[in-house]
């Protein structure tokens, strides 16, 4: 019943019986997870392959790429759209009139309440935040829960965060697409309005010739699929429509079939229009590569990086169609790399003056951060507090304070801090600091490139990790990382755990490693 979630050589679909199932790109069944209750028709997968779903009673569930449940949280309401994955693995979770933000390991960072339901699906923008609309009120929520608001002349059907590629110093603005085909960049001078003449404003282009059905943007171009079956590419820099082409929806209209919803994919390969009735591929220059029709599809299909179209049928069959040989570059067993960074991996100079200088002030601030973490109210303070914790973790403060800072970094849970924590592990001689860094990495949970496990493996093979408490911590965190990401990290993780079960290892290390190995079965 869901649009298939396609990533890293596999596809996951949600079924109306309360299950999600995963299949390889060759159609081999990988796993079947039962939520033990009805689920909402949305599946989102993170870069490391974790699937996020909700039951209709509002229970958010994280399932790793091997089909094992990682954690669940009570939202009280079901999803109203897909979970959105932030650049550092954080989750933006939309329910009716509310947005939750969780770490990848399920710690609540902040919650925002709104006065009315969303009229556009919240989406990740170019700045790593999310855009949404409630009627003609538009909000941009940054990664830390700060809100910018605009009042538009009408309710948009789609929103984008706009920044001219050729003007790197320009301020980011909101771009709104309206039902009448008008494209407006909010907050700019009126020369930037693209669309019909309204309220005496002089425009540079006529509006789109039909109502928008779906839209996507890339660099300074916006691709729009329209209800009349045509697709248009608009250049916001050249301020003109570059081309208009016919999709499969146009052909369907000629036979009396009409689409009410669609998805549009705009990537390095081209522009792809997807609907229940079929799919069409265009080049960036407007040449139609191919189109195909689908019969009896249960949901909009998904087009994978490998050129395969995945469609779930009402006959309970998942179909895969090879439509083109071109694939996206840098294909790996992981999902795509994030487009940017939130700047949480290093102390930010802007916040350094706020770092307390005296021991009693440091303790007060640590207690404040700890209380906010445990109450799920980190929010807008996250960048400042992260700078404070990063700085404190490598300071000359007493050991207890440094340990507290490292552990709290793990609870805040940004993947961007993992290299910092690995640096502490590699360069500190004090075993307690090494253990704290290892534990924090396990609390963060996500390590899609496997850098932590490679570091642990190297230190064991080279004999650099000898302290039994450090080795036990490595075993525990290795198990946590493998459980979260499943294969392919498990290969390295299992090798580490097997090394730690050797007879030459201390008994406390062997017991912990054996426990973690059993948890992976």
Secondary structure, 3 states (H helix, E strand, C coil): CCCCEEECCEEEEECCCCEEEEEECCCCEEEEEECCCCECCCCEECCCCCEEEEECCCEEEEECCCCCEEEEEECCCCECCCCEECCCCCEEEEECCEEEEECCCCCEEEEEECCCCCCCCCEECCCCCEEEEECCEEEEECCCCCEEEEECCCCEEEEEEECCCCCCCCCCEEEEEECCCCEEEECCCHHHCECCCCCCCCCCCCCCCCCEEEEEEECCEEEEEECCCEEEEEECCCCEEEEEEECHHHHHHHCCCCCCCCEEEECCCCEEEEECCEEEEECCCCCEEEEEECCCECCCCEECCCCEEEEEECCCCEEEEECCCCCCCCCCCCCCCCCCCCCCCCCCHHHHCCCCCCHHHHHHHHHHHHHHHHHCCCHHHHHHHHHHHHHHHCCCCCHHHHHHHHHHHHHHCCHHHHHHHHHHHHHCCCHHHHHHHHHHHHHHCCCCCCHHHHHHHHHHHCCCCCCHHHHHHHHHHHHHHHHHHCCCHHHHHHHHHHHHCCCCCCHHHHHHHHHHHHHCC
